[in-house]
Amino acid sequence: MRKQHLAIAAISVLMCIAFSTPADATNVGKTATAVATTPSCDRDCLRGMIDQYLAALLRHEETGLPLAANVKFTENTTTLALGDGLWVGASEAPTFKIYGMDPVAGQAAIFCVMKEFNKPVIVTIRLRVQNRKITEIEQIVRRDPRPEDLPNLVTPRPGLLQIVPPTERTPREKMRSIANAYFDSIAKGNGSLAPFADDCVRHENGVQTTTVTTPPEKGPDGGPLSPAMSKLLALGCHDSMNTGGWTYISAIETRRPLIVDEDKGLVFAFPMFVHRGKVRSMKITGVPGVDALPISFGPINMQACAVFKIRSGKIHEIEAMGFLLPYGAKNGWE
């Protein structure tokens, strides 16, 4: 059963962190709209909150954290008592770290790799800060990264860490619109709907899933990589959207582009995939020698985090991770 679940996860990952129909944009506006007020916690303050939280996590003790009385904590969409989940076994500080700070929304996040019981885990942590108190804590923990995928999770790509020059920055609402355009490009199978840069590369759970020049030896199921999958992985961010390889994704409950870091050009989105399981074969177009790809798993959901790097109005890097859930699961923040 565990092997089957790992195969399901790998298939979803290698076929891209995909999203739903444009109808979800209505919910996004309600969920992600920020109140533009003078921030009570600036970039340095928000970075400090993340670092304080990580230090407390490794101490296995929340005492000393600036927590609001009504703080809410979820891990993998389940509401827990603070001190449970990753708090129990966190055993080594993050090495791979991508920070996102949004003083306007009063939110911050980190996409990282750390250790739990001395084993690597991929983690995204989101904090909401109001009046310098942490009011929301959301964790997504992927506990079964494949060893062969970890080399891409040692050092973040430089573009994800660099400050964007003022002349290349994109207004925050435009950045959110670009993130949604990425979702639309998948939902409609049209790469022209999103502003992909020519150098755009996507990683998911450590797997490079676009512009792959040297294909990995293993495929999603742990066996040899098929020639068909090898051809799909070789496509760029734009062209990969036009293949029809997304029809197995039924819907997205919300997209949640919650954090817009204007200085670094990053958007952190927290989408929920819904895979109904009805599609059993995907018709592939535009890829010579590949007519269809089978789908071997049934109903399942996936809570994900996708980080987009936007410079001069275009998507350059995408870093994503996800965690499998039972079909029909909610994100815990409705």
N, C-alpha and C positions, 0 to 999 in steps of 0.2 A: 504493500500500500504506500509506504513512504517513497519507494522508487517511482511509483506511478505519479505521486504528487510532485516529485522533483521534475519529472518529464513534462508534466503539465505546466509547471512554472517556467521551465526553459523554453517551451514552445511559445508561451505568451510573451516572454521576454524577447526572444529572437524575432518574433513577428512585429515587435515595436510596442512601446507603451502607447496604446491607441485610445482614442476618445470618441465621443458620441456626436449626436446630431446638433445642428445649430440651435435647436430649441432649448438646449441647456443654457444658452447665453442669458436667458431671462433669470434663471436662478443665480448665475454668476454675479450679475449686477446686484442682486439682493445680498449675496453672501460677502462679496469682496469690496464693496464700496467703503472707502475710508473717509473719515471726517478730517478735513484739512484744517487742523488747528495747530497752534504752536506745540511742538512735541515736548512732553514732560521727560522723555528719555531719548537722548540723541543717539547717534551711531555708536559712540564710545560706550555710552550707558548700556545699549542693547547688546553690544559685543561682550561687555562685562557680565550681563545677565546670563548669556549662554555659557561663558566660561565658569561662572559661579555654579551654574546648574551641573555642568560636567564634573566639576570637582566634587560636588556633593554626591553625585551619582557614584563616583568611584569610592567615596567614603562610606557609601551605603547609609547615609544619614542626611536627612533634609533639614536638620536644625541649622539655623543661620541664613537660610534662603529667604529673600523678601517675598513671602507668599501672601496673597490675599486670603482673607478668611474663607471665601467661597471658591478657592482655586479648583479647577476641574482638570483631571488627568486621565488621558486615555493612552493605551498601547495597543496597536493593531486593531483600532476602532472600539475596543472594550474599555469601559470606565473602570478604573482600578483605584484602590487606595494608594496614595503616594508612598513609595517604599516597596511596592510590588513590581513584577515584571523585570525589566532590565536592571532595576535598582538592586535586585538580589544578587546577581552574578557578574555585574560589570567589573572587569578585572584589569583592564589596561586602557590608558587614555587614547583618544583618537590620533591617528597618524595622517590619514587622508581626510582633509577638512575643507569644505566649501561653506563659507558663511554668507548669509544674506540678511541685511538690516534695512528695515523700513520704518523710519521714525514717524512718518505721516500716519501710517496705520497702527503704529505702536506694536509692531511684531518683528520677530527675528527668528532665524532658523539656521541649522547646520546640517549639512549632508556629510556623513563621515563613515569611516570604518574604524571600529574599535574591537575590543575583545570581551567576551562574556564566558566565564569559566575557562579562560585561556584559549577560546576558539574565536576566529574572526566572525564578526557580524556587521552587516551594512545597516546603518541607522540614519534616520532623519528625525530631528527634534525641532518642533515649532513652539515658541513661547509668545504669548500675548502679554504685554506689559501696560498697565494703567496706573497712573499716579505712583510710578516706580515700584509697583507690586505686580508679581506674576499672577495673572488671573486664569490663564489657559496653558496647559502643557499637552502637546500631542506628540507621541512617538510612533514611528513605524520601524519595525525591526525585522530584517531579513536574516534568519538564523542559519540558512543552508547555502551560502555562496559556494559555487563550484571552485575547487582549488585552481583549475586551469584559467579561471576568470580573474583571479586576484591580482595578477601583475598590472592590470589596468586600474587597480584601486590602491596603488602605493603612493603615487604623487598626482594630484589633480592637474589637468591640462592647464597651461599658463593662462589661456584666455579666460578661464573661469575664476581666476584670482585677481586679474588686473583691473585697476581703476580705468574707466572709460574716459578719454579726454573730453572736456566739455563740448568741443565742436562735433563729437561723434555720439553724444548722448541723445536718448529718445525720451520724450515726455512720458510720465508714468501711465497715463491712460492709454497712450498709444502702445506702450509696452504690453499692457494687459490685453489690448486688442490683438497684438501680434501673437501672444500666447494662444488666444482663442482661435486665431486664424490657423495655427498649427493643428488644433483639434479639428477644425472644419475641413482642412485638407485631407485628413484621414477619413472623416465621416463621409465625405463626398468622393473620395478616391481621386483627388485632383491636387497635385503638388503645386500648381500655380496659384492656389488660394492663399498660401503662406509665403512670406518673403524670405526664402532660404538663400543664404550666401553660398557662393560657389564652394567655399571651404567647409561647409557645414558637415559635422560628424556627430553621430549619436552613439552613446554608450548606455547600456541598460544592465543593471546588476553586474557591472564590470565587463559585459560583453559588448564589443564593437559591432553594431548592427547596420552600419552603412559604410560605403566606400572601403570595403575590406579587400585588400590586395593579396594577403596571404590567409586563406581560409583556415579556421581551426580544424583539428583532426576530428573532433567529436561534434555530433549534432545535438539537437534538443533532447533526444531520448538517451543520450549517453553513448550511442553507437556511432559508427562512421558518418561524417557529414555527407548528406546526399548532394549530387551534382545540382539539383534544382535549388536547394537552399543556398549552395555556394554562389549561384548566379544572382539570387535575390540579395544576398549580403554585399555583393559587389556594387550595388546601385547606390547613388547618392541620396541625400535627404529628399530632394525634389522628385527624382524619378521613382524612388521606392513607393511614393504615394500613389502612383498611377497604375500599379500592377493588379489591383483587385485583391491584394493580400490582407484586407482588413474586414472582409464581410463576415467573419466569424464573431466579430465584436457586436453585440446586440445593442448596447446603450451605455451611457454614462450617467450616473445619478446626479453628480455635480462635478464641475471642473476645479473650482476653488483656487484661482490664481491669487493667493492671499498676500504674498510678500513681493513687493516691487522695490528692488534696490537700484535706485537711479544712478548712483555713483559707480557701481560695478556693472550695471546693465543686466542684472539678473532678475528673473521672475521665478519664484517657487510656487508651483501649482500642486494641488493635492487631489487628483482625480480618482474616482471609483469606477473601474471597469465592470461591466456586466456581460458575461458570456452565457447566453441562454442554452447553447448546445445544439440548436436546431441545424445550423450549417455544418454539414459533414465533409464538404469538399469546396475549396475556394477556386474559382475560375481565375487563372492568371493570364494577363494580357501584356504584350509588349516585351516579353522575355523569351528570346528564341530557345526552343527546346523544352519549355516549361508551360504546360497547358493547365495543370491543376495541382493543388496540394491538399492532401487529406487532413482532416481534423479528427483527432483520436480521443478528445476529452469531452466530458459532458458539462452540465451547468456548474458554473463557478464564478466567483467575483474576485477582483483584485484591487486592493487599496494601494495607490502608488504615490510617489513624489517625482515630479519632473522639474528639472532646473534648466531654464533657457538663458543663454547668453545672447544679448541683443546689442549690436553696435551699428550705428548709422542706419537704424531701422530694419536690420536684417538679423536672422538667426544664424549664429556661427557655431556654437557648441550646445549640445543637449546631453545632460547627465540625468539618468533616471534609475529608480529602484521600485520594487513592488513586493507585496506580501499577499499570498493566496488566502481567500476567505470562503466560507460557504455561500452558495448562491442565495441572493436576496439580502445579504448582509448590508448594514448601513454604516456610514462613516463615523458615527458617534457624535457628530457636531451639527445635526440638523436642527 
